[in-house]
Amino acid sequence: MINTKNAIDNSELSENIVDRNWLESELSCLDEYEPYDWGSLDPLTLGKPVKYIPHKGFIVEGGKENV
């Protein structure tokens, strides 16, 4: 019988490996790549501002509705 309480599904495990590989990779050569092309969108105007509150975490200013 499989203990589902401690089981990690394969997709979650795969994501963890991808995340770990990215974090441990050599990032000093990223300037060799072209910057991402946002087209006509201004990435600084997308979404809502967030602020960090110690011991609470990130808070979406104005609430999460209509993001």
N, C-alpha and C positions, 0 to 999 in steps of 0.2 A: 504494500500500500504506500502511496506517495504522501508525504507530509506536506500539504499545501500551505501550511502556516509559514514555513520557512522557504518555500519554493520561489524561485525567481524565474519569470517566463523568459524565453529566449530573446525576445525583442528588447526587453529591458537590459539583459546582460550584454547584448550586442551594442546597445546605445552606450552603456557604461564603458565598454572597450573602446569605442570610437571616441568618446569624450576623453578618456585617459590618454589615448594615442595623440590626440590634438594637444592636450595640455603638456605632454612630455616631449613634443616635437620641437625641432629647431625652428624658431620663429624669427631669427635675426635676418633672414633673407626675404621677408615679406615685402620690403620696399621694391623688390624686383618685379612685382606684379602690378598691373594697371589697377587703379582704383575702381571700385564698383560703379557702374553707370546706373544712376537712379532715373535717368530719362528726365521727364519734366517734373518729377516729384521732388520736393525738398524734404529730405529725411528728418530735418530738425523740426518740421511742422506736423509730422505724423504722430498719431497717438496722443496721450495725455502725459503731462509731467508727473514725475514720481519724486518722493522725498524719502530719505532714510531716517527712521526713528530708532535709536538704540534700544535693544532688547525687544523690539517689536518687529522690525524689518522694514521693507519697502512698502510705502503707502501710495496708492494712485490718488493724486490730488483731484478733487471733484468727484470721487467715486468711480466705480468700474463701469457704470452704465454708459452707453453711447461712445464706446472707445473707437 
